[in-house]
Amino acid sequence: REYLHNLLERYQSGNCTDEEREIVEAWYDSLGKKDDLPEISEKDLESIKERMWTQTIDKSTSSLKKEIEPISQAHVVRMWPKVVAAAAVVGIVICAALLFNVSYKDSYFDHQERIAAIDNSIVKENLTDSLMMVELADGSKVTLHSGAKVIYPSEFEKDKREVFLSGEAFFEVSKNADSPFTVFSSNLITKVIGTSFYVRSGNSQESEVEVVTGKVLVTAKKQSIFSSKTKKEVYVTPNQKVVFNEDSKKLIPSLVDNPKPLQSAQAIVEFGFNYKNVQLQQIFNDIESTYGISIIPDDSRIFKCTFTGDLNDENMYSKLDLICQSTGMSYEVNNLSIIIKGNACSL
């Protein structure tokens, strides 16, 4: 709140940046870590209003006292725009406080309210060091890792399937286009129709969703409703993951640590990755089709380089390592793509 007062002073004097003029967002972000904040009451809002009004009006009137006294009608006219500006700022701040109150309640209490509303809820918690399989009423399966807990209804509703997770679990969801499957975890909401994916959440600063098959939509629960600079939701496909950071409140998509061949690429896998003087364009096409990951050359003439070798027993990154070592190239992961760097080759 001290930051808010300083920002208001800069706003009043015209010394703030354009970005700082977004007062609501600046005020919201200035609250810092919000986990320990209580719900803002009407009394709290009134207190904020009084402090803000007193500070801005005092500042305006004190500057006028330095001018000619007594205050003439002309001085009142000159003071009026400042009072109007102060009132506008206070109004924006109060609205921001009310909106934050709603957002805060949704983020931190809606989760428990949804759980409490479940009829005939079932709680399964893995207190062992081994994996624990849980089968849901619709045929979906949840594999709980050690320490994980899942809460779900004994029977799903016709138009939705909702489960609540704490910890790490692997989901294999039965397809039902009329009843989307939603996983609520500490920081993320994961929505699917039918697919398999990991959800990792808990006491860590980061929560994660990793997709094995299908496609999921991941939404961050704890993010500023005023911010337009961060992604509110991200679609995740096989061999991709999205990480939510508690501090930055951002959803960050990236590739998984160990990509697996797609189910649709089984024919390529069976045919093999044994090459003899084959151009890299063909090899990279095979890798793209197998793992569903885009490979982009820094220079398209790189495609003319050839490679000889057996890559059948290697994972995707090992395949790329051997190709680059053989051709004098290198690669780097750039968000959801892989960039190949090196000198062009001629036929």
C-alpha positions in Angstrom: 0.0 0.0 0.0 3.0 2.3 0.5 3.8 1.8 -3.1 0.3 2.8 -4.0 0.7 6.1 -2.1 4.0 6.8 -3.9 2.4 6.0 -7.3 -0.5 8.3 -6.6 2.0 11.2 -5.7 3.8 10.6 -9.0 0.5 10.5 -10.8 -0.6 13.8 -9.2 2.6 15.5 -10.2 2.7 14.0 -13.7 6.0 12.2 -13.1 4.8 8.6 -13.7 5.4 6.6 -16.8 2.6 5.5 -19.2 2.8 2.0 -17.8 2.3 3.3 -14.2 -0.8 5.1 -15.4 -2.5 1.8 -15.4 -3.3 2.4 -11.8 -5.5 -0.5 -11.1 -3.0 -3.0 -12.4 -0.1 -1.3 -10.6 -2.1 -1.2 -7.4 -3.1 -4.9 -7.7 0.5 -6.0 -8.4 1.9 -3.9 -5.6 0.1 -6.0 -3.0 2.9 -8.6 -3.6 2.3 -12.2 -2.3 -1.4 -12.5 -1.6 -1.7 -15.9 0.1 -1.7 -14.5 3.6 -4.1 -11.6 2.9 -7.6 -11.9 4.5 -10.7 -11.1 2.5 -11.0 -7.3 2.1 -14.0 -6.1 4.1 -16.2 -3.0 3.6 -14.4 -1.5 6.6 -11.0 -2.0 5.0 -12.2 -0.4 1.8 -13.5 2.6 3.7 -10.2 2.9 5.5 -8.3 2.8 2.2 -10.7 5.5 0.8 -10.2 7.8 3.8 -6.4 7.5 3.7 -6.2 8.1 0.0 -8.7 11.0 0.0 -6.9 12.7 2.9 -3.5 12.3 1.3 -4.5 13.6 -2.1 -6.6 16.5 -0.8 -4.0 17.5 1.8 -1.3 17.5 -0.9 -3.5 19.7 -3.2 -4.4 22.2 -0.6 -0.9 22.4 0.9 0.5 23.5 -2.4 -2.2 26.2 -2.7 -1.4 27.5 0.7 2.0 28.5 -0.6 0.2 30.8 -3.0 -1.7 34.0 -2.3 -4.0 34.1 0.8 -6.8 34.4 1.4 -8.0 32.0 -1.3 -9.9 33.8 -4.0 -12.4 32.5 -6.4 -9.7 32.2 -9.0 -7.7 29.9 -6.8 -10.7 27.7 -6.2 -11.1 27.4 -9.9 -7.4 26.4 -10.3 -7.7 23.9 -7.4 -10.8 22.2 -8.8 -9.1 20.1 -11.6 -6.8 18.7 -8.9 -9.7 17.7 -6.7 -11.5 16.1 -9.6 -8.3 14.2 -10.5 -7.9 13.0 -6.9 -11.5 11.9 -6.7 -11.1 10.0 -10.0 -8.0 8.2 -8.8 -9.7 7.3 -5.5 -12.7 5.9 -7.3 -10.5 3.7 -9.5 -8.6 2.4 -6.5 -11.9 1.5 -4.7 -13.2 -0.3 -7.8 -9.9 -2.1 -8.0 -10.2 -3.2 -4.4 -13.7 -4.5 -5.0 -12.7 -6.4 -8.1 -9.7 -7.8 -6.2 -12.0 -9.0 -3.5 -14.0 -11.0 -6.0 -10.9 -12.3 -7.8 -9.3 -13.3 -4.5 -12.4 -15.1 -3.3 -12.7 -17.0 -6.6 -9.0 -18.0 -6.6 -8.8 -19.1 -3.0 -12.2 -20.1 -1.8 -14.0 -21.4 -4.9 -11.8 -24.6 -4.9 -13.1 -25.5 -1.4 -16.7 -24.5 -2.2 -16.7 -26.8 -5.3 -15.4 -29.7 -3.2 -18.0 -29.1 -0.5 -20.8 -29.2 -3.2 -19.9 -32.7 -4.3 -22.6 -35.2 -3.6 -21.3 -38.6 -2.3 -17.6 -37.5 -2.7 -14.8 -40.1 -2.6 -11.4 -39.3 -1.3 -8.4 -41.4 -2.4 -4.9 -40.6 -1.0 -1.7 -42.5 -1.7 0.1 -42.9 1.6 2.6 -45.5 0.1 5.8 -45.2 -1.8 4.3 -47.0 -4.8 1.9 -45.8 -7.5 -1.8 -46.1 -6.7 -4.4 -46.7 -9.5 -7.9 -45.2 -9.0 -10.7 -45.9 -11.5 -13.5 -43.4 -11.8 -17.1 -44.0 -12.6 -16.8 -43.1 -16.3 -13.9 -45.5 -16.8 -11.2 -42.9 -16.6 -8.1 -43.9 -14.6 -5.9 -41.8 -12.3 -2.5 -43.0 -11.2 -1.6 -41.3 -7.9 2.1 -40.8 -7.1 3.2 -41.0 -3.5 1.5 -38.3 -1.3 -1.0 -37.4 -3.9 -4.8 -37.1 -3.2 -7.8 -37.0 -5.5 -11.4 -36.1 -4.6 -14.2 -37.0 -7.0 -18.0 -37.8 -7.0 -19.2 -41.4 -7.0 -21.1 -40.6 -10.1 -20.4 -37.7 -12.6 -23.0 -35.3 -13.8 -24.2 -35.7 -17.4 -22.6 -32.5 -18.7 -19.4 -32.3 -16.7 -16.8 -34.4 -14.9 -14.8 -32.7 -12.2 -12.0 -34.0 -10.0 -9.8 -32.3 -7.5 -6.1 -33.1 -7.2 -3.3 -32.4 -4.7 0.1 -33.7 -5.6 1.2 -35.5 -8.8 -1.0 -37.9 -10.9 -1.3 -39.3 -14.3 -4.7 -39.2 -15.9 -6.1 -41.4 -18.7 -9.5 -39.9 -19.5 -12.3 -41.7 -21.3 -13.6 -39.7 -24.2 -17.0 -38.1 -23.9 -17.6 -35.0 -26.0 -20.8 -34.2 -24.2 -19.1 -34.2 -20.8 -15.7 -32.4 -20.6 -13.3 -33.6 -17.9 -11.8 -31.0 -15.6 -9.0 -31.3 -13.1 -8.8 -28.7 -10.4 -5.4 -28.4 -8.7 -3.7 -25.8 -6.5 -2.9 -23.3 -9.2 -4.3 -24.8 -12.5 -7.5 -25.9 -14.1 -7.0 -28.5 -16.8 -9.9 -29.2 -19.2 -10.0 -32.2 -21.6 -12.5 -34.4 -23.5 -10.4 -37.6 -23.7 -6.6 -37.8 -23.4 -3.7 -38.7 -21.1 -1.6 -36.3 -19.2 0.3 -35.6 -15.9 -0.6 -32.9 -13.4 1.9 -31.9 -10.8 0.9 -29.5 -8.1 1.3 -29.1 -4.3 3.4 -27.0 -2.0 6.0 -26.1 -4.7 6.1 -22.6 -6.3 5.5 -24.2 -9.7 2.6 -26.3 -11.0 2.8 -28.3 -14.2 0.7 -30.1 -16.8 2.4 -32.5 -19.2 0.5 -34.0 -22.1 1.1 -37.6 -23.4 -1.8 -38.0 -25.8 -4.6 -35.7 -27.0 -4.9 -32.0 -26.3 -5.7 -30.1 -23.1 -6.6 -26.5 -22.2 -4.7 -25.2 -19.1 -5.9 -22.1 -17.2 -4.2 -20.4 -14.3 -6.4 -19.8 -11.3 -4.2 -17.4 -9.5 -3.5 -14.5 -11.9 -4.3 -10.8 -12.1 -7.7 -10.4 -13.7 -6.4 -6.9 -14.8 -3.3 -8.1 -16.6 -3.3 -8.3 -20.4 0.4 -9.1 -20.6 0.3 -12.7 -19.6 -1.5 -15.7 -21.1 -4.7 -16.6 -19.3 -4.9 -20.1 -20.9 -2.7 -22.3 -23.0 -3.4 -25.3 -25.2 -1.0 -28.2 -24.6 -0.4 -31.1 -27.1 1.7 -34.3 -26.8 5.4 -33.8 -25.8 4.5 -30.3 -24.5 4.1 -29.1 -21.0 3.1 -25.8 -19.4 4.4 -24.6 -16.1 2.7 -22.0 -13.8 5.0 -20.0 -11.6 3.5 -18.8 -8.3 5.6 -15.6 -8.2 5.3 -14.5 -11.8 1.7 -15.7 -12.2 2.7 -16.8 -15.8 1.9 -19.9 -17.8 5.1 -20.9 -19.6 4.8 -23.6 -22.4 7.8 -25.7 -23.2 8.9 -29.2 -24.5 8.9 -32.2 -22.1 12.3 -33.5 -20.9 12.0 -36.8 -22.7 9.6 -36.7 -25.7 7.9 -40.0 -26.7 6.9 -41.2 -30.1 3.3 -40.3 -31.0 0.7 -43.1 -31.3 0.1 -41.9 -34.9 3.8 -42.3 -35.8 4.0 -46.0 -35.0 4.7 -46.9 -38.7 7.7 -44.6 -38.8 9.0 -46.1 -35.5 8.7 -49.6 -36.9 10.3 -48.7 -40.2 13.3 -47.4 -38.2 15.8 -44.6 -38.1 18.7 -46.3 -39.9 20.2 -44.0 -42.6 22.9 -44.1 -45.2 23.8 -40.8 -46.9 20.3 -39.4 -46.4 19.7 -35.7 -46.5 18.9 -34.0 -43.2 15.6 -32.7 -44.6 14.3 -36.3 -44.7 15.7 -37.2 -41.3 14.3 -34.1 -39.6 10.9 -34.7 -41.3 10.9 -38.2 -39.8 11.7 -36.8 -36.3 9.0 -34.2 -36.6 6.4 -36.7 -37.6 7.5 -39.1 -34.9 7.4 -36.7 -31.9 5.1 -33.9 -33.2 7.8 -31.3 -32.6 8.8 -28.6 -35.1 12.5 -28.6 -36.2 13.6 -25.3 -37.8 17.0 -24.9 -39.5 18.8 -21.6 -39.0 19.7 -21.8 -42.7 17.5 -23.9 -45.0 20.6 -25.0 -46.9 21.5 -27.1 -43.9 18.9 -29.6 -45.3 21.3 -30.6 -48.0 23.8 -32.1 -45.5 23.7 -35.9 -45.3 23.9 -38.3 -42.4 24.8 -41.9 -42.1 24.0 -43.8 -38.9 21.6 -45.9 -36.9 19.4 -43.9 -34.5 16.9 -46.6 -33.7 17.8 -47.1 -30.0 18.2 -43.4 -29.2 15.6 -41.0 -27.7 14.8 -37.8 -29.6 17.5 -35.6 -28.0 20.1 -38.3 -28.5 19.2 -38.6 -32.1 19.8 -34.8 -32.5 23.0 -35.0 -30.6 24.4 -37.7 -32.9 23.3 -35.9 -36.1 24.8 -32.6 -34.9 28.1 -34.2 -33.9 28.4 -36.0 -37.2 27.7 -32.8 -39.3 29.3 -30.2 -37.1 26.1 -28.5 -36.1 24.3 -27.7 -32.9 20.7 -27.3 -31.7 18.7 -25.4 -29.1 15.2 -25.7 -27.7 13.3 -22.5 -28.4 9.9 -22.6 -26.6 8.0 -25.4 -28.5 10.5 -25.8 -31.4 14.0 -26.9 -32.0 16.4 -24.7 -33.9 19.3 -26.3 -35.8 22.4 -24.2 -36.3 25.3 -24.8 -38.6 27.0 -24.1 -41.9 25.2 -24.7 -45.2 26.0 -27.8 -47.2 26.2 -28.2 -51.0 25.2 -31.2 -53.1 
